[in-house]
Amino acid sequence: MDLTEVLLLIFLGFWLMLPAFLPNSAAVLFGGGLPMDLGKSWKGKRLLGDGKTWRGFIGGVSAGTCIGIIQLFIAYPFDAKEFWGFGPVPEAILVVFVLALGSLLGDLVSAFIKRRLGLERGDKAPVLDQYNFIAGAMLLALLIVPDWFIGAFIEGEHVISLIAVLVITPILHRGVNIIGYKKGLKKVPW
């Protein structure tokens, strides 16, 4: 395998995970309004907190799904059968929706865990903060579209795509959060 093939697999990993990367940022832009936990507590601690709203969740999943559908349109003229790794339609549409939904479900699980640990909104939780959305997207994809996920990230040389996503995600996550902080969209830069 030469360097060009490795770089292509790295690009492919990020191309396929874009519908999972976008929802977290989009949820911040669309956020506000009614908290998903409706202000409810469990064992004296909020279930999720005020930062997880229905508007942010729906907006984030919608944005991730929309970017995925745009990717399918971009890929169509070049690869009308497999859409550059997403698979044939309608499975490809299901894949992008599952990635977007899983991303924010992973974020919700992270918020729930942080509240149980006594961490407030915006408190640092290394590893959990950087991987929650990717873990959610990958786990949901593994449950709902396992053949696609295994073929795209596990089998053969495609494991390079998985490794690239796992290695670069924390760096990308930090960069996006710093930008959000400097633009006044986030209260903390992590």
FIKOLZA-1660 file (N, C-alpha, C; in steps of 0.1 Angstrom, whole numbers, plus 5000, padded with zeros to 4 digits):
% residues 190
   i   px   py   pz ch aa at
   1 5009 4988 5000  A  M  N
   1 5000 5000 5000  A  M CA
   1 5009 5012 5000  A  M  C
   2 5006 5022 4991  A  D  N
   2 5015 5034 4990  A  D CA
   2 5008 5045 4998  A  D  C
   3 5016 5056 4999  A  L  N
   3 5011 5068 5006  A  L CA
   3 4998 5074 5001  A  L  C
   4 4996 5074 4988  A  T  N
   4 4984 5079 4982  A  T CA
   4 4972 5071 4987  A  T  C
   5 4973 5057 4987  A  E  N
   5 4962 5049 4992  A  E CA
   5 4959 5051 5007  A  E  C
   6 4970 5053 5015  A  V  N
   6 4968 5056 5029  A  V CA
   6 4960 5070 5031  A  V  C
   7 4965 5080 5024  A  L  N
   7 4959 5093 5025  A  L CA
   7 4944 5092 5020  A  L  C
   8 4941 5085 5010  A  L  N
   8 4928 5083 5005  A  L CA
   8 4919 5076 5016  A  L  C
   9 4924 5066 5023  A  L  N
   9 4917 5060 5034  A  L CA
   9 4914 5069 5045  A  L  C
  10 4924 5078 5048  A  I  N
  10 4922 5088 5059  A  I CA
  10 4911 5097 5055  A  I  C
  11 4912 5102 5043  A  F  N
  11 4901 5111 5038  A  F CA
  11 4888 5105 5038  A  F  C
  12 4887 5092 5034  A  L  N
  12 4875 5085 5034  A  L CA
  12 4869 5084 5048  A  L  C
  13 4877 5081 5058  A  G  N
  13 4872 5080 5071  A  G CA
  13 4865 5093 5075  A  G  C
  14 4871 5105 5072  A  F  N
  14 4865 5117 5076  A  F CA
  14 4853 5121 5067  A  F  C
  15 4854 5117 5055  A  W  N
  15 4842 5119 5046  A  W CA
  15 4830 5112 5051  A  W  C
  16 4832 5099 5055  A  L  N
  16 4821 5091 5060  A  L CA
  16 4816 5095 5074  A  L  C
  17 4824 5101 5082  A  M  N
  17 4820 5105 5095  A  M CA
  17 4815 5120 5096  A  M  C
  18 4816 5127 5085  A  L  N
  18 4811 5141 5085  A  L CA
  18 4797 5143 5090  A  L  C
  19 4788 5134 5087  A  P  N
  19 4774 5135 5092  A  P CA
  19 4774 5133 5108  A  P  C
  20 4785 5127 5113  A  A  N
  20 4786 5126 5128  A  A CA
  20 4793 5138 5134  A  A  C
  21 4802 5144 5127  A  F  N
  21 4810 5155 5132  A  F CA
  21 4802 5168 5133  A  F  C
  22 4793 5170 5124  A  L  N
  22 4785 5183 5123  A  L CA
  22 4775 5185 5134  A  L  C
  23 4767 5175 5138  A  P  N
  23 4756 5177 5147  A  P CA
  23 4759 5184 5160  A  P  C
  24 4771 5180 5166  A  N  N
  24 4774 5186 5179  A  N CA
  24 4776 5202 5177  A  N  C
  25 4782 5206 5167  A  S  N
  25 4784 5221 5165  A  S CA
  25 4771 5227 5161  A  S  C
  26 4763 5220 5153  A  A  N
  26 4750 5226 5148  A  A CA
  26 4741 5227 5160  A  A  C
  27 4741 5217 5169  A  A  N
  27 4732 5218 5181  A  A CA
  27 4735 5230 5189  A  A  C
  28 4747 5235 5190  A  V  N
  28 4751 5247 5197  A  V CA
  28 4744 5259 5190  A  V  C
  29 4744 5259 5177  A  L  N
  29 4738 5270 5169  A  L CA
  29 4723 5270 5170  A  L  C
  30 4717 5258 5170  A  F  N
  30 4702 5257 5170  A  F CA
  30 4697 5257 5184  A  F  C
  31 4706 5255 5194  A  G  N
  31 4702 5253 5208  A  G CA
  31 4693 5264 5214  A  G  C
  32 4690 5261 5227  A  G  N
  32 4681 5270 5234  A  G CA
  32 4667 5264 5235  A  G  C
  33 4659 5270 5244  A  G  N
  33 4646 5265 5245  A  G CA
  33 4644 5254 5255  A  G  C
  34 4635 5246 5253  A  L  N
  34 4631 5236 5263  A  L CA
  34 4642 5225 5265  A  L  C
  35 4646 5223 5277  A  P  N
  35 4656 5213 5280  A  P CA
  35 4650 5199 5277  A  P  C
  36 4658 5190 5272  A  M  N
  36 4653 5176 5269  A  M CA
  36 4649 5169 5282  A  M  C
  37 4655 5172 5293  A  D  N
  37 4651 5165 5306  A  D CA
  37 4640 5172 5313  A  D  C
  38 4635 5183 5307  A  L  N
  38 4623 5191 5312  A  L CA
  38 4626 5195 5327  A  L  C
  39 4639 5197 5330  A  G  N
  39 4643 5202 5343  A  G CA
  39 4643 5191 5354  A  G  C
  40 4640 5179 5350  A  K  N
  40 4639 5168 5360  A  K CA
  40 4653 5164 5365  A  K  C
  41 4652 5159 5377  A  S  N
  41 4664 5154 5384  A  S CA
  41 4663 5139 5388  A  S  C
  42 4674 5133 5390  A  W  N
  42 4674 5119 5395  A  W CA
  42 4685 5118 5405  A  W  C
  43 4681 5113 5417  A  K  N
  43 4690 5112 5428  A  K CA
  43 4697 5126 5431  A  K  C
  44 4689 5136 5430  A  G  N
  44 4693 5150 5434  A  G CA
  44 4702 5157 5423  A  G  C
  45 4703 5151 5411  A  K  N
  45 4711 5157 5401  A  K CA
  45 4703 5157 5388  A  K  C
  46 4705 5168 5380  A  R  N
  46 4697 5169 5368  A  R CA
  46 4701 5158 5359  A  R  C
  47 4691 5153 5351  A  L  N
  47 4693 5142 5342  A  L CA
  47 4703 5146 5331  A  L  C
  48 4701 5157 5324  A  L  N
  48 4710 5161 5314  A  L CA
  48 4715 5176 5316  A  L  C
  49 4707 5185 5320  A  G  N
  49 4711 5199 5322  A  G CA
  49 4704 5207 5311  A  G  C
  50 4706 5220 5313  A  D  N
  50 4699 5230 5304  A  D CA
  50 4706 5231 5291  A  D  C
  51 4718 5226 5289  A  G  N
  51 4725 5226 5277  A  G CA
  51 4720 5217 5266  A  G  C
  52 4712 5207 5270  A  K  N
  52 4707 5197 5260  A  K CA
  52 4692 5200 5258  A  K  C
  53 4689 5207 5247  A  T  N
  53 4676 5211 5244  A  T CA
  53 4670 5204 5232  A  T  C
  54 4657 5204 5231  A  W  N
  54 4650 5197 5220  A  W CA
  54 4654 5204 5207  A  W  C
  55 4654 5217 5207  A  R  N
  55 4657 5225 5195  A  R CA
  55 4671 5222 5190  A  R  C
  56 4681 5221 5199  A  G  N
  56 4695 5218 5196  A  G CA
  56 4696 5204 5190  A  G  C
  57 4689 5194 5197  A  F  N
  57 4689 5180 5193  A  F CA
  57 4684 5179 5179  A  F  C
  58 4672 5184 5176  A  I  N
  58 4665 5182 5163  A  I CA
  58 4673 5190 5153  A  I  C
  59 4678 5202 5156  A  G  N
  59 4686 5210 5146  A  G CA
  59 4699 5203 5143  A  G  C
  60 4706 5197 5153  A  G  N
  60 4718 5190 5151  A  G CA
  60 4717 5177 5142  A  G  C
  61 4707 5169 5146  A  V  N
  61 4704 5157 5138  A  V CA
  61 4700 5161 5123  A  V  C
  62 4692 5171 5122  A  S  N
  62 4688 5176 5109  A  S CA
  62 4700 5181 5101  A  S  C
  63 4709 5189 5107  A  A  N
  63 4721 5194 5100  A  A CA
  63 4730 5182 5096  A  A  C
  64 4732 5173 5105  A  G  N
  64 4741 5161 5101  A  G CA
  64 4735 5153 5090  A  G  C
  65 4722 5151 5090  A  T  N
  65 4715 5144 5079  A  T CA
  65 4716 5152 5066  A  T  C
  66 4714 5165 5067  A  C  N
  66 4715 5173 5055  A  C CA
  66 4729 5173 5049  A  C  C
  67 4739 5174 5057  A  I  N
  67 4753 5174 5051  A  I CA
  67 4755 5160 5045  A  I  C
  68 4750 5150 5051  A  G  N
  68 4752 5137 5045  A  G CA
  68 4745 5135 5032  A  G  C
  69 4733 5141 5030  A  I  N
  69 4726 5141 5018  A  I CA
  69 4733 5149 5007  A  I  C
  70 4738 5160 5011  A  I  N
  70 4746 5169 5002  A  I CA
  70 4759 5161 4997  A  I  C
  71 4765 5153 5007  A  Q  N
  71 4776 5145 5003  A  Q CA
  71 4772 5134 4992  A  Q  C
  72 4760 5129 4994  A  L  N
  72 4755 5119 4984  A  L CA
  72 4754 5126 4970  A  L  C
  73 4749 5138 4970  A  F  N
  73 4747 5145 4957  A  F CA
  73 4761 5148 4951  A  F  C
  74 4771 5152 4960  A  I  N
  74 4784 5154 4955  A  I CA
  74 4790 5141 4949  A  I  C
  75 4788 5130 4955  A  A  N
  75 4794 5118 4951  A  A CA
  75 4787 5112 4939  A  A  C
  76 4775 5114 4937  A  Y  N
  76 4767 5108 4927  A  Y CA
  76 4773 5108 4913  A  Y  C
  77 4777 5119 4908  A  P  N
  77 4783 5119 4894  A  P CA
  77 4795 5110 4893  A  P  C
  78 4802 5108 4903  A  F  N
  78 4815 5100 4903  A  F CA
  78 4813 5086 4907  A  F  C
  79 4803 5083 4915  A  D  N
  79 4801 5069 4920  A  D CA
  79 4786 5067 4923  A  D  C
  80 4778 5066 4913  A  A  N
  80 4764 5065 4915  A  A CA
  80 4759 5052 4921  A  A  C
  81 4768 5042 4923  A  K  N
  81 4764 5030 4930  A  K CA
  81 4767 5030 4945  A  K  C
  82 4779 5034 4949  A  E  N
  82 4783 5033 4963  A  E CA
  82 4784 5047 4970  A  E  C
  83 4783 5058 4962  A  F  N
  83 4783 5071 4968  A  F CA
  83 4795 5073 4977  A  F  C
  84 4807 5070 4972  A  W  N
  84 4820 5071 4979  A  W CA
  84 4819 5065 4993  A  W  C
  85 4814 5053 4994  A  G  N
  85 4815 5046 5007  A  G CA
  85 4802 5046 5015  A  G  C
  86 4792 5054 5011  A  F  N
  86 4780 5054 5019  A  F CA
  86 4770 5042 5015  A  F  C
  87 4773 5036 5004  A  G  N
  87 4765 5025 4999  A  G CA
  87 4753 5030 4990  A  G  C
  88 4746 5020 4985  A  P  N
  88 4735 5024 4976  A  P CA
  88 4723 5031 4983  A  P  C
  89 4716 5039 4976  A  V  N
  89 4704 5045 4981  A  V CA
  89 4693 5034 4981  A  V  C
  90 4685 5032 4991  A  P  N
  90 4682 5041 5003  A  P CA
  90 4691 5039 5015  A  P  C
  91 4699 5028 5015  A  E  N
  91 4708 5025 5026  A  E CA
  91 4716 5037 5030  A  E  C
  92 4721 5044 5020  A  A  N
  92 4730 5056 5022  A  A CA
  92 4723 5066 5030  A  A  C
  93 4711 5069 5027  A  I  N
  93 4703 5079 5035  A  I CA
  93 4701 5074 5049  A  I  C
  94 4699 5062 5051  A  L  N
  94 4698 5056 5065  A  L CA
  94 4711 5058 5072  A  L  C
  95 4722 5055 5065  A  V  N
  95 4735 5056 5072  A  V CA
  95 4738 5070 5076  A  V  C
  96 4735 5080 5068  A  V  N
  96 4738 5094 5072  A  V CA
  96 4729 5098 5084  A  V  C
  97 4716 5094 5084  A  F  N
  97 4707 5097 5095  A  F CA
  97 4712 5090 5108  A  F  C
  98 4716 5077 5107  A  V  N
  98 4721 5070 5119  A  V CA
  98 4733 5076 5124  A  V  C
  99 4742 5081 5116  A  L  N
  99 4755 5087 5121  A  L CA
  99 4751 5100 5128  A  L  C
 100 4742 5108 5122  A  A  N
 100 4739 5121 5128  A  A CA
 100 4731 5119 5142  A  A  C
 101 4722 5110 5142  A  L  N
 101 4714 5107 5154  A  L CA
 101 4723 5101 5165  A  L  C
 102 4732 5091 5161  A  G  N
 102 4741 5085 5170  A  G CA
 102 4750 5095 5177  A  G  C
 103 4755 5105 5169  A  S  N
 103 4764 5115 5174  A  S CA
 103 4757 5122 5186  A  S  C
 104 4745 5127 5184  A  L  N
 104 4739 5134 5195  A  L CA
 104 4734 5125 5206  A  L  C
 105 4731 5113 5203  A  L  N
 105 4727 5103 5214  A  L CA
 105 4740 5101 5223  A  L  C
 106 4751 5100 5216  A  G  N
 106 4764 5098 5224  A  G CA
 106 4767 5110 5232  A  G  C
 107 4763 5122 5227  A  D  N
 107 4765 5134 5235  A  D CA
 107 4756 5135 5247  A  D  C
 108 4743 5130 5245  A  L  N
 108 4734 5129 5256  A  L CA
 108 4738 5119 5267  A  L  C
 109 4743 5108 5263  A  V  N
 109 4749 5098 5273  A  V CA
 109 4760 5104 5281  A  V  C
 110 4769 5112 5274  A  S  N
 110 4780 5119 5280  A  S CA
 110 4775 5129 5290  A  S  C
 111 4765 5136 5287  A  A  N
 111 4759 5146 5296  A  A CA
 111 4753 5139 5308  A  A  C
 112 4746 5128 5306  A  F  N
 112 4741 5120 5317  A  F CA
 112 4752 5115 5327  A  F  C
 113 4762 5110 5321  A  I  N
 113 4774 5105 5329  A  I CA
 113 4780 5117 5337  A  I  C
 114 4782 5128 5330  A  K  N
 114 4788 5139 5337  A  K CA
 114 4780 5144 5348  A  K  C
 115 4767 5144 5347  A  R  N
 115 4758 5148 5358  A  R CA
 115 4759 5139 5370  A  R  C
 116 4760 5125 5367  A  R  N
 116 4762 5115 5377  A  R CA
 116 4775 5117 5385  A  R  C
 117 4785 5122 5377  A  L  N
 117 4798 5124 5383  A  L CA
 117 4799 5137 5391  A  L  C
 118 4788 5145 5390  A  G  N
 118 4788 5158 5397  A  G CA
 118 4794 5169 5389  A  G  C
 119 4797 5167 5377  A  L  N
 119 4803 5177 5368  A  L CA
 119 4792 5186 5363  A  L  C
 120 4794 5199 5363  A  E  N
 120 4784 5208 5358  A  E CA
 120 4786 5210 5343  A  E  C
 121 4777 5217 5337  A  R  N
 121 4777 5221 5322  A  R CA
 121 4790 5229 5320  A  R  C
 122 4798 5224 5310  A  G  N
 122 4810 5231 5307  A  G CA
 122 4823 5226 5314  A  G  C
 123 4821 5218 5325  A  D  N
 123 4832 5212 5332  A  D CA
 123 4840 5202 5322  A  D  C
 124 4853 5202 5324  A  K  N
 124 4861 5193 5316  A  K CA
 124 4858 5178 5320  A  K  C
 125 4858 5170 5310  A  A  N
 125 4857 5156 5311  A  A CA
 125 4866 5150 5300  A  A  C
 126 4879 5150 5302  A  P  N
 126 4888 5145 5291  A  P CA
 126 4884 5131 5286  A  P  C
 127 4886 5128 5274  A  V  N
 127 4882 5116 5267  A  V CA
 127 4867 5115 5265  A  V  C
 128 4859 5116 5275  A  L  N
 128 4845 5116 5274  A  L CA
 128 4840 5127 5265  A  L  C
 129 4845 5139 5267  A  D  N
 129 4841 5151 5258  A  D CA
 129 4846 5149 5244  A  D  C
 130 4857 5143 5242  A  Q  N
 130 4863 5143 5228  A  Q CA
 130 4857 5131 5220  A  Q  C
 131 4853 5120 5226  A  Y  N
 131 4848 5109 5219  A  Y CA
 131 4833 5105 5220  A  Y  C
 132 4826 5112 5228  A  N  N
 132 4812 5109 5230  A  N CA
 132 4804 5108 5218  A  N  C
 133 4805 5118 5209  A  F  N
 133 4797 5118 5197  A  F CA
 133 4802 5108 5187  A  F  C
 134 4815 5106 5186  A  I  N
 134 4820 5096 5176  A  I CA
 134 4816 5082 5181  A  I  C
 135 4817 5079 5194  A  A  N
 135 4814 5066 5200  A  A CA
 135 4799 5064 5198  A  A  C
 136 4790 5074 5200  A  G  N
 136 4776 5072 5198  A  G CA
 136 4773 5069 5183  A  G  C
 137 4779 5076 5174  A  A  N
 137 4776 5074 5160  A  A CA
 137 4781 5060 5156  A  A  C
 138 4793 5056 5160  A  M  N
 138 4798 5043 5156  A  M CA
 138 4790 5032 5162  A  M  C
 139 4786 5033 5175  A  L  N
 139 4778 5022 5181  A  L CA
 139 4764 5021 5175  A  L  C
 140 4758 5032 5172  A  L  N
 140 4745 5031 5166  A  L CA
 140 4746 5026 5152  A  L  C
 141 4756 5030 5145  A  A  N
 141 4758 5024 5131  A  A CA
 141 4761 5009 5132  A  A  C
 142 4768 5005 5142  A  L  N
 142 4771 4991 5144  A  L CA
 142 4758 4983 5147  A  L  C
 143 4749 4989 5154  A  L  N
 143 4736 4983 5157  A  L CA
 143 4727 4983 5146  A  L  C
 144 4726 4994 5138  A  I  N
 144 4715 4995 5128  A  I CA
 144 4720 4991 5114  A  I  C
 145 4732 4995 5111  A  V  N
 145 4738 4992 5097  A  V CA
 145 4751 4985 5099  A  V  C
 146 4752 4974 5106  A  P  N
 146 4765 4967 5109  A  P CA
 146 4773 4964 5097  A  P  C
 147 4767 4959 5086  A  D  N
 147 4775 4955 5074  A  D CA
 147 4782 4967 5068  A  D  C
 148 4775 4979 5068  A  W  N
 148 4781 4991 5063  A  W CA
 148 4793 4995 5072  A  W  C
 149 4790 4995 5085  A  F  N
 149 4801 5000 5094  A  F CA
 149 4813 4991 5093  A  F  C
 150 4811 4978 5094  A  I  N
 150 4822 4969 5093  A  I CA
 150 4830 4970 5080  A  I  C
 151 4823 4971 5069  A  G  N
 151 4829 4973 5056  A  G CA
 151 4837 4986 5055  A  G  C
 152 4831 4997 5061  A  A  N
 152 4837 5010 5059  A  A CA
 152 4849 5013 5069  A  A  C
 153 4849 5006 5081  A  F  N
 153 4858 5009 5091  A  F CA
 153 4866 4998 5097  A  F  C
 154 4862 4985 5095  A  I  N
 154 4869 4974 5101  A  I CA
 154 4876 4965 5092  A  I  C
 155 4870 4961 5081  A  E  N
 155 4875 4951 5072  A  E CA
 155 4888 4957 5064  A  E  C
 156 4898 4948 5064  A  G  N
 156 4910 4951 5056  A  G CA
 156 4916 4964 5059  A  G  C
 157 4920 4971 5048  A  E  N
 157 4927 4983 5050  A  E CA
 157 4918 4995 5055  A  E  C
 158 4905 4993 5055  A  H  N
 158 4896 5003 5060  A  H CA
 158 4898 5006 5075  A  H  C
 159 4905 4997 5082  A  V  N
 159 4908 5000 5096  A  V CA
 159 4917 5013 5097  A  V  C
 160 4924 5016 5086  A  I  N
 160 4932 5029 5086  A  I CA
 160 4922 5041 5087  A  I  C
 161 4911 5040 5081  A  S  N
 161 4901 5051 5082  A  S CA
 161 4896 5052 5097  A  S  C
 162 4894 5041 5103  A  L  N
 162 4890 5041 5117  A  L CA
 162 4900 5047 5126  A  L  C
 163 4913 5043 5125  A  I  N
 163 4924 5048 5133  A  I CA
 163 4925 5063 5131  A  I  C
 164 4925 5067 5118  A  A  N
 164 4926 5082 5115  A  A CA
 164 4915 5090 5122  A  A  C
 165 4903 5085 5122  A  V  N
 165 4892 5092 5128  A  V CA
 165 4894 5093 5143  A  V  C
 166 4898 5082 5149  A  L  N
 166 4901 5081 5164  A  L CA
 166 4912 5090 5168  A  L  C
 167 4923 5091 5160  A  V  N
 167 4935 5098 5164  A  V CA
 167 4932 5113 5162  A  V  C
 168 4926 5117 5151  A  I  N
 168 4925 5131 5148  A  I CA
 168 4912 5138 5154  A  I  C
 169 4902 5130 5158  A  T  N
 169 4890 5136 5164  A  T CA
 169 4893 5145 5176  A  T  C
 170 4901 5141 5186  A  P  N
 170 4903 5151 5197  A  P CA
 170 4909 5164 5193  A  P  C
 171 4918 5164 5183  A  I  N
 171 4924 5176 5178  A  I CA
 171 4914 5185 5171  A  I  C
 172 4906 5178 5162  A  L  N
 172 4895 5185 5155  A  L CA
 172 4885 5191 5165  A  L  C
 173 4881 5183 5175  A  H  N
 173 4871 5187 5185  A  H CA
 173 4876 5199 5193  A  H  C
 174 4889 5199 5197  A  R  N
 174 4894 5211 5204  A  R CA
 174 4894 5223 5195  A  R  C
 175 4899 5222 5183  A  G  N
 175 4899 5233 5174  A  G CA
 175 4885 5239 5172  A  G  C
 176 4875 5231 5169  A  V  N
 176 4862 5236 5167  A  V CA
 176 4857 5243 5180  A  V  C
 177 4860 5238 5192  A  N  N
 177 4855 5244 5204  A  N CA
 177 4862 5257 5207  A  N  C
 178 4875 5258 5203  A  I  N
 178 4882 5271 5205  A  I CA
 178 4875 5282 5196  A  I  C
 179 4872 5278 5183  A  I  N
 179 4865 5287 5174  A  I CA
 179 4852 5291 5180  A  I  C
 180 4844 5282 5185  A  G  N
 180 4831 5285 5191  A  G CA
 180 4832 5294 5203  A  G  C
 181 4842 5292 5211  A  Y  N
 181 4845 5300 5222  A  Y CA
 181 4848 5315 5218  A  Y  C
 182 4857 5316 5208  A  K  N
 182 4862 5329 5204  A  K CA
 182 4850 5337 5197  A  K  C
 183 4841 5329 5191  A  K  N
 183 4829 5336 5185  A  K CA
 183 4818 5338 5195  A  K  C
 184 4820 5334 5207  A  G  N
 184 4810 5337 5218  A  G CA
 184 4798 5326 5218  A  G  C
 185 4800 5315 5211  A  L  N
 185 4790 5305 5210  A  L CA
 185 4791 5295 5221  A  L  C
 186 4803 5294 5227  A  K  N
 186 4805 5285 5238  A  K CA
 186 4811 5293 5250  A  K  C
 187 4808 5289 5262  A  K  N
 187 4813 5296 5274  A  K CA
 187 4827 5291 5278  A  K  C
 188 4831 5280 5273  A  V  N
 188 4845 5274 5276  A  V CA
 188 4851 5269 5264  A  V  C
 189 4864 5270 5262  A  P  N
 189 4871 5265 5250  A  P CA
 189 4874 5250 5249  A  P  C
 190 4866 5242 5256  A  W  N
 190 4869 5227 5256  A  W CA
 190 4856 5220 5253  A  W  C
% end
